[in-house]
């Protein structure tokens, strides 16, 4: 991958990372600032359910943050855009759709097929 494309993907990944970190910070401050007292158990249960759902989303985002940081490290090491399995270049369309991917579409398809079998 040429340097211009790599920098383009670095910028895209940095923007995603910053947005995720902002959302995580907002969630933490919202949950710690909220001093709402719900005398009605149904309202309290609804709030707890919403919080639980939001925490599950944030956990998924935490995992994505780790993948973004790994992708940025691969850019630094000039390994970004190379399939971990076959070593071939990952198509630009796939990288645009999922910039944290580490497999080309063929290897990922095969991996998923093997998971279904096993």
Order of alpha helices (4+ residues) and beta strands (2+ residues): alpha-alpha-alpha-alpha
